[in-house]
Amino acid sequence: MKLILWTLPNSGLQTMSHLSAMLSQFGASHKDITVKTSVLINKTLWQRLFSCKRKDPDFELPDLVEIPHYWTALFSKMDFLENLSKLDKNLSVADCIEPLKPHCFLPGSKKIHSVPWWMSVTALHYRVDHLKKITKDPENFLKTWDGMLKACSKLKKIFRSPDYFPIANSSLKGSLNLREVLPFIWENGGDLFNADLTQATVDREQSIKAIKDFLVLFKKGFMPLMRERGSLGTMMEGKASMVLTRRQSQAVSDKNAQTHIPLKTLPAPGKYESSVSFMTSYNLAILKSSNKKKHALKLLKWLTRVDSSVEYSKSIQAFPCSTKGFEQFIFSSHERMKTYAEIVAKARCLPSTPVCATYVGLLDEVLSRVCRDIVKGRYKSDLLPKEMARVKAEVDYLISLYGD
């Protein structure tokens, strides 16, 4: 029996090797099942999922797919995803970390349509030896956004190499997307929706100001822009002092013991000495069109069980989604307990609504265009308000269609 699995590039160029290691373990206990895997970027996956409805698509239809958690509401409402509760009445997401649970269900129901596999959460990682050159108390210095900017200015004066940037860009392509800037929108008092989810609010002053504040990192040369990560040196090589990322860093990973480079992790800097992190999970779902649903369910349940998800999350520097798995992670060291218990406690997810998937895509397109304009020297300050007004109009129209 051959199953087709579509996944996202969870660990960049190493995605296939990490997946192969996991799937070989699955194959050892399920010798009647082979798994063919395709790795697709978000945009391609989005397009292909819609193409699955065609009678004769120009690709093999998948049985199991990995999707960002905020896609579940849309694709379950469109009847693309199988009702997993129907396939297995005992299936439960009760052990999932609380903010992730709503993104498992068809909106307005308790029917499970996707199950969290691994998750990420925003944090700031920094080199202790670098920050000690400018302050005796890095943790206090990096509590606020203004403090981080001051640290960047001081570090630029010490490390003068042209390929050094105080903050590494966590994007593989060196661009910017909503997932990176969203915590700072929240901290600035902005949001994507109003309280009852009936209007988009990204065009409001608080949200636009937060994005403009983040763009300062690029304009002042504090973070590289539109340069692929592989073309730059890493924080471990001394080419950066900090990184804002939703993944683990060597600061909390077992590899840190071998590097001998002092690294620490903090909550992302807040506007007023408090912070909010963006928590996002990547879920597994079975396509309604699959004719191998029972076998696909076996693979889904195996990949998302505690031991498998802990092992896979560790290999890709991410985090397990279950409370049991996450407890295993943070209780394995005092440093992890101290760091991530606070970060996760203050983390937020996107709301579970069908328009979120399209909304995020539209905002990512705007942010990508802004980045290109900055690099080409043609960025103008009125671009963001105009683009956000356009996005709001599109999303408000979608909200009226879905009735959510």
N, C-alpha and C positions, 0 to 999 in steps of 0.2 A: 504494500500500500504506500503510494507516494503522496505526501502532503506538500503543499506550496505555502511557504511562509514569506511574507513581506515585512521587512523591518526598516527602521530608520538608521542612519549612520551613527549609532550610539557611542562609538569610540573612534570616530574618524577612520583613518586608514587601517586600524586594527580591528574594526568591527567584525569582519569575516572570521578572523582567527579566534576572537573571543567567542563568537557564536558557534563556531565549529567545535570548540572545546566543550561547550555546554551540550550541544546536540549529540556529540559522541557518547556522552554519559547517558542521555536519554535513549539513544539507539541500543546501548548495551542491555537495557532492561525492556526494550520494546522492539525486538528484532523483526517484527512484522511491519514496522513503519520506517520509511525513509523520508527525510525532509530536504526539500530543495529550497534554498534561501536566496532571495533577492534583496539587495540593500538599495533603498530609494530615498532621495532627499525629500523634504517636506512637500515642495511644490509638485514634484513628479508623483508622489504618493497621492496627493490631493486630486490631481488630474486623472490618475488611473482609477481611483475609487469611483469617480463619476462615470468613467468609461466602462466599468464593470457591468453597468446596466445595458450596454449595447449587446445585441444578439451575437455578433461576431467580432469581439475585440481582437486586436492584433497581438495579444499576449495570453499566456496561460492564466486563468483566473486563480486567485489565491484562495486558500482555505482559512488561514489564520493571518491576521494583520496586526501590526503594532501602530498605534495612533497616539498623538498627544491627548491627554485626558479631556481637554476641552472640545475635542471633536466628537465625543460620544453622543452628546445631546443632539447634534445635527444629524449624524448618520443613523442613529437609532430612530429618530423621528421620521427620517426619509425611508425607513424600512430596509436599509442596506445591511444592518447588523443583526445577527441571530439573537433571539431571546435565550440567553444562557440558562436562565431559571427554568425554562421549559425543557432544556436538554438534561439538566440535573437539578432536581427539586431541592437537593441538599446543599447546592452551591451557596456560599455566603461570602460577603466582604466585611463581615463584622469586625475582623481583626485589622482592617486597613486603618491607617492614620486618619483621624476624623475629617480634616478638610478635603480629603480625596474621595470620600464615600459618595457624595452627590454625583460625581462624574462617572459613576459606574452604571447609572440607571437611565432608562427611558424617562425623560422629564415628566413629572407628575405621577410616577408609578414606582413600584418596588421591583420592577423587572430588570434584572442585571443584563447589560449588553456589553460590558467590557470589565476587565479585571486588571488592577494595577500590577505592573511588573517591576518597575524600578522608579525612583524619583530623584529630583534635584531640588536644591534650596539655596538661595543666594547667601553668600558670605564673602568676607574680605580676608585674603591670605597675605601675609607679609613676611619679609626677611628681617629677623630681629637684628642681625648685624648691621644692615643698612639703616634701619630706623634709629638705632642707637647712636648713629653719627649725628643725628639732628635733634634728638630729644631723649631725656632720661626716662620718660614715661610714654612709650609708644601707644599703649592701649588707651590712655586718656586722650592723647593727641588725635587718634583716629576715630574717636567716638562720633565726631560731627563731620559733615560735608566740608565746612570751611576749614576744619583742622586737616582734613585729607588734602585739600588744595594747597594749604601752606606747606604741608609735608612734601608735596610734589615740587613746589618751587625751590625748596631747600635742597632736595635730592638732585634736581637738575643742575644746581651749582656745584655739587660735589662730583657727580658722575657725568662727565662732559662728552663721553663718546657719542658720535652721531647716531649710533644704532641702539642707544640706551633710552628707555622710556620709563618714567617712574611707575606707571601702571601698565601691565601687559593687557592686550586685548584678548579676551577669552574666545572670541569668534574665530573660527578657522579661516574665514575670508577677510577678517579684519574690519568688518562692517559693524552695524548696530541694529538690534531688533528690539521689539517691545519687551521681551522677557528680561533683557538687561536693564531697561530704564523704568519698568513698571514699579519696582519698589520705591523709587524716588518720586514717582507721581503720587503714590499713596502717602508717602511721608510729607509731601508738600500740600496735602489736603485735597489732592485731585483724585479722580477715579474715572473708570471707563463708562460707568452707568450711574443713573440716579438711584435713589434708595429702592424704588419698586421695579427697577429694571425696564422701565417703559421708554427711556430716552438714553441715547449716547451722550456722554459729557466730556469726551476727550478734547473738545474745542474750548473748554473753559480755561480761564487764565491760569489756575493752579497747575493744570496738566501741561499746558504749553510751556510755562516757566520752568517746570521740572525738566522737560526735555531740553530746553535751551541751556539750562545749567549743566546738564550732562554733556552737551556738545562742547562746552568750554574745555573739557579734557582733551578733545581733539585739536581745537583751535590754538591752545597754548602748548601743544606738543607734549602733553602729559601722558597721552595714550596714542599708539600708532593707529592710523586709519587707512583702510583699503590696502593693507599689506598682509598677505597671507602669513599665518602664524609660523609656518615652516620656514619662511624667509628671514625670520628674526631670531635672535638669541632668546633664551628662556630665562625665567626668574632664577632657576637653578644655576644658570651660567653667569648670573650677575648682570644680565641685560635688562632686568626690571626689578623693582623692589616690592611691588604689590600686584595683586590681581583680584578683580571682582568677578566671581564665577559662581555658577550654581552646582559645580562639582566639588568633590573632595580635592584637596591638594595633598602634596607630600607632608603638609603640616599635621595631618591626622592619619595618613596612611602608614602602613607597615614599612613602606620603602624609606620613610624618613630616617629610620634607624641606621640605614646604610649610607645616607648622604652626608651626615655630619654637618649639615647646614641648618642653622637654627631658624625654624619657621613656626609661625603661629597663625591661628585663625580667630577672627573676630566677627561679630555681626556687622553687616554693611553699615557704613556711617549714616547717621540719621540727621535730620534737619535740626533737631533740638535735643541731642544726646539720647535719642531713642530711635529705634529702627524697626523696619518691617521687611521681611524677606518674602520673595516669591517662591512658593512651593508648586512644583508641577510634577505630575507623574506621567509615565508612558505606559499605556494600557494595551492589553491583548484582547482582540475581538475576533469572532468567527463570522465570515461573510454569509449572508442569507443564501447566496447562490451556491455555496459549497455543497457537494454531494458526499462529503466525507466528514460530516459534522462530529460524529462520535469519536473518530480518531483525532480530529483537530482538538476536541475537548480534552482528550488525554494529554496532548502536548501542552495546551494552555494551562491545565491544572498542574502539570509537572513543572513548567517554567515558573509559575507564580507561587509554588509552595515555599515555605520559609527557607529551607536549606538551599534550594536552587536560587532563589532571588537574592539571598545574602551573598552567595558565591559570585553570581553574575554582577551584582552591584559593585562588589569589591573589585572585580577585574576591570570595570570601566570607570572606576573612581566616582561612583554614584552612591545612592542610598537605598536600602530596602524599604518597601512601602508598608509592610505590616508592622503593627506595634511590637510583636515578638521579635521580628527581624531587626527593627531599629533599636530595640533595647539591647539585643546582642551586640550591635555596633557600638552604641555609646557606653555600655557598661564594660566593654573590653579594655578601656583605659580611662584614667582620671581626666586626661586632657580632652578626650572626646566627650565625656560626660559634662565637663565644665563648659565646653564650647557649644555643642550642638543642642543640648537640652533647652537652652535659652533661645537659640535661633529658631528652632522648630516651634517652640511655644508661641512665638510672635509672627509666625509665617502665615501668609494668606494665599488662597487660590483664586483663580478667576471664577465667576459665578457659573453655575451649570445652566446654560441657556443656549438654544440652537444658533443664535447669531454670533456667539463667541468665536467660533472657528473662522468665519469670514472676516469678522472684525479684526482679529489678530493679523490675518493675512493682509488686509488693507493697510493697517498701520505699519507692518513690516515693509511694505512697498514704499510707503512715504519715507520712512527712516532710511531705507537704502538709497532713495533718490537724494535725500538731504546729504547723506555722506558723500555721494558722488559729486554733488555740487560744491561741497566744502573743498574736496580735493582739487577740483577744477577751478576754484577761486571765484565761483559765480553764485555762491549762496547769499541769499538776501533774507533779512529778518522777518519779512512779511510772508515768506513761503509757508512756514508752519501754520499760522492761523488760517490761511486760505485752504491748505490741504486738509487740516483737521475739520474745518467747516464742511468740506466735501465728504469726508469720511462719515461725519455725523449724519449728514443727510441720507447717505446710502444705508447706514446701519439703522436709522430710525425707520426707513422704509421697510427694511427686512423685519424689524420688530413688529410693524403693523401687519405684515403678511403672516408671521408665525403666531401672532396673538399672544406673545409672551412678554 
